[in-house]
Amino acid sequence: MKWEAFHQQRSLAEELVGRIERRYLNFIEQENARPFTDYSFLNVIEDAKINPLQRSPLSVYPLKASIPGMIGYFQIDNNGRLSSPLLPQDDLLGRDNGLSDTDLAERKSISQNIYQTLKENKLITRLKEATVRELIDNGQPMQESTLSAVAPARGRSPDKRQLNRYTIENQSGFDQLQEGKLDQQETKSYAGSLGRVEDLKLERRFDKKLKEKSTLKPQQTYQSKRILRKERNVLPAQKSTSPSVADESVLADKMDINIFESEVDALEVSLLESGHFVLYRKVWRMDQRYIQGMLIDAKAFIGGVVDKAYRESLVSYSSKLVVAFKGNVLSVFNASPDGRYLSNGHELENTLLLNKSLASALSQLQLIFSVNRLPVGPGGILIGWLSVVILMVLIVVFFLIYRLGIKQINLAQQQQDFVSAVSHELKTPLTSIRMYGEMLCEGWVNDEKRKAYYQYIYDESERLTRLINNVLQLARMTRNEITPELKACTVVELLDLVQSKVDQLIRQHGFVLNINIDPDVSGTVVMVDVDYFTQILINLVDNAIKFSSQADNKQIDLGCRLMGDKVQFYVRDYGPGIEKNQIKKIFGLFYRPENELTRESVGTGIGLALVFQLVQSMQGSVDVINYSPGVEFRLMFSSH
C-alpha cells in the first residue's frame, strides 16, 4: 500500500514537472524566435511605403515581458559595448526621439542596472585606462565608438589584431560562463542560495524498487547543443548627424538601410553569483559576434511559474518541493498544512520522491520532491473502506447475536415463569375443587352451605376453563394456526354475550359492571369471530379485576363508541394504571411487571399477548390509554 501510494505521488510529481517544463520552454521558444533586430531601438519595415522606421517590440516601457522576474533585455556588440532596446542609439540620445525626460531617465536607470549586474558578475570587462594610454602612446588610432563604452579617452583605435584581442577579452565572460570556468567549484555559493542539495540528506528508500518494477522512462540528460538559424535582417544606418533632425519620418530620409544575414544560436541559461538568471544567445553578423539576452530575477522567475503550478497540484498536499540550480537550493515550497487524503503517517518523511532536471536550456534546473506525509493510495482507500464495512458488519452481527442471546435468555426465563404461573394457577382451583368436593362427599356440609360450595366448585372450574383455553390458544398461536371465522354481528349482540360471560365473574369479586353503548353505534355491524371476541373481552375484564382489586372504586366500564367508519370497544378499570415504560411491553408473550416469586397478583402472562394476536387476526387494532385513576384498553374494528 505504501509503495502504491509512493508510486502514485511520483506520477503526480512527474506530471507537475512536465507542466512546469512546458511553461518554461514556451518562454524559451518565444525568445528564441525573436529576430536579431528586436534588440535595437529602431527597426526597418521593408514593405512600408510611408515611414520605413518603427520601434522595436522590446522598446516598450514599462516592460510587458511574459517571463516572470524580467529585469530587461541587453545586447553586447562586437566592440564590447552594451546597449538596450529601451534606449535609442547614441546619435538619437540628444535629439527629439519621442521620449520624455522622465521616461528617458527611467530607461537609462534600467540599462545601467543591467550593466552594473553584468559587470559585477564579470560578464562585461572594461579595458583598463593604462592599456588605452599605452595604445595611444604607441600611435594606434582609437575610434570613438570603441572607447565610448570603456574609457573617456578620444583618439585613435587599435589595429585589427589588437581589436580582436580586445573583443575576445570583453566577451570572454560569456565564453567562460558557457564552459563553466566561472563556476568551476560545485560548492560555489550564490546570492540567495539556501544551501546545497546534498545537505538535505534525503533518503532513497524506494530507489531499488523503482529500478526493478517501475515502468517509468529513465530521466533524460540534455546536452548543450548549438543550434544555428540563419535570418535576413534590415537595420537603419545613419547618413547625416545633423542635430536639426526632429522626428523619425525625417530621420528615415537621412539614414541608409543595411541589409545583412545573421546566424543565431539557441538561448542558454546560467545563474550568476548575484542570484540572477541570465538568458543569452550568440549571434554572428558579418563575422562579428553579438551577445543578446535578458537579465531575470531568480526568485520571481521560479516563483512566478513553479509556485502556482505546485499549489494547483495534489502533490502539494503530500510532498515538499525544492528548486535547485547546479546543486544550489534556490527555493523551497513546503507542503500545504491541510491534506486532502487520509494519511499513512510520517514514517516515510524526508524520503526522496523525485529528482528531475528540466529540458533544453534549463537542464541545470532541478525540481526535487521529498515526501512530507504519504497519503493512502486508491488500493489503500479501498482496503480502508472495506475494513470499515467489515467492522460495521461484524459490529451489527455481534449486536444481533447479543440481542438474540438476550432474547433467548429472557424467553427461557419467561417460559420458566410461565410454568411456575401455570402450576400456581392450576393448583389453586384444583385444591379448592377437591376440598369442597370431599366435604360434600363426606356429608360434612349442611343444606344451607351446600349450594355455596357448589357455586365455588363451578367458579373454580370456569377459572380452569379460561386458563386452559388461553393455553390452547397459545399453542395454536405458536404454530401459526390462528384462523378466525368472521361473521357479521351487531354491537349490541356482542356486548350482551360478553356481559353474560363476565357478569358472574365481576360480581364474585365485588365489582360493578357499567355498560355504555353509544346510541349512534347500537345497530352497527362488525365482522368478528365471536369466540375470539368473547375470549378477548373476558381476558381484558379478568385483567382489570386482578390489577384493580385494591382500588377504592371497584367499577369496570365496558362499552363502545363510533370513531368515523370504525367501532371502538373499550374496557376501563379504576386501578393504579400502567407505568409509561411498560405500556409497550405488556402485549409481549409471558411478560409480567412483577417478579414471579414475589408478585401478589395472579396470572400467567399470556392473556394480553393473546388479546393482541387475536385482534390482529381479525384485522383490528388494540391500544391502551392511562387515566387518573385507571387504564383503558381499546379495540378498533371496521364497521359494515
HELIX and SHEET records of a PDB file:
HELIX    1   1 LYS A    2  ASN A   32  1                                  31    
HELIX    2   2 PHE A   36  TYR A   39  5                                   4    
HELIX    3   3 PRO A   57  SER A   59  5                                   3    
HELIX    4   4 ASP A   90  LEU A   93  1                                   4    
HELIX    5   5 ASP A  101  GLU A  120  1                                  20    
HELIX    6   6 GLU A  129  ASP A  137  1                                   9    
HELIX    7   7 GLU A  144  LEU A  147  1                                   4    
HELIX    8   8 LYS A  160  GLU A  179  1                                  20    
HELIX    9   9 LYS A  181  ASP A  183  5                                   3    
HELIX   10  10 VAL A  197  LEU A  200  5                                   4    
HELIX   11  11 ASP A  207  LYS A  213  1                                   7    
HELIX   12  12 GLU A  248  ASP A  253  1                                   6    
HELIX   13  13 ALA A  298  ILE A  302  1                                   5    
HELIX   14  14 GLY A  303  ASP A  307  3                                   5    
HELIX   15  15 LYS A  308  GLU A  312  1                                   5    
HELIX   16  16 LEU A  314  TYR A  317  5                                   4    
HELIX   17  17 SER A  360  LEU A  362  5                                   3    
HELIX   18  18 PRO A  378  GLU A  442  1                                  65    
HELIX   19  19 ASP A  447  THR A  478  1                                  32    
HELIX   20  20 VAL A  491  GLN A  508  1                                  18    
HELIX   21  21 PRO A  519  VAL A  521  5                                   3    
HELIX   22  22 VAL A  530  PHE A  547  1                                  18    
HELIX   23  23 LYS A  580  GLN A  582  5                                   3    
HELIX   24  24 GLY A  607  SER A  617  1                                  11    
SHEET    1   A 2 LEU A  42  VAL A  44  0                                        
SHEET    2   A 2 LEU A  53  ARG A  55 -1                                        
SHEET    1   B 6 LEU A  82  SER A  83  0                                        
SHEET    2   B 6 MET A  70  ILE A  76 -1                                        
SHEET    3   B 6 GLN A 288  ASP A 297 -1                                        
SHEET    4   B 6 HIS A 276  ARG A 285 -1                                        
SHEET    5   B 6 MET A 255  VAL A 264 -1                                        
SHEET    6   B 6 ARG A 229  GLN A 238 -1                                        
SHEET    1   C 5 LEU A  82  SER A  83  0                                        
SHEET    2   C 5 MET A  70  ILE A  76 -1                                        
SHEET    3   C 5 GLN A 288  ASP A 297 -1                                        
SHEET    4   C 5 HIS A 276  ARG A 285 -1                                        
SHEET    5   C 5 GLU A 268  LEU A 271 -1                                        
SHEET    1   D 4 ASN A 328  PHE A 333  0                                        
SHEET    2   D 4 SER A 319  PHE A 325 -1                                        
SHEET    3   D 4 LEU A 365  VAL A 371 -1                                        
SHEET    4   D 4 LEU A 352  SER A 357 -1                                        
SHEET    1   E 2 LYS A 487  THR A 490  0                                        
SHEET    2   E 2 VAL A 525  VAL A 528 -1                                        
SHEET    1   F 5 VAL A 512  ILE A 517  0                                        
SHEET    2   F 5 GLN A 555  MET A 563  1                                        
SHEET    3   F 5 LYS A 566  ARG A 572 -1                                        
SHEET    4   F 5 VAL A 631  SER A 638 -1                                        
SHEET    5   F 5 SER A 621  ASN A 626 -1                                        
END                                                                             
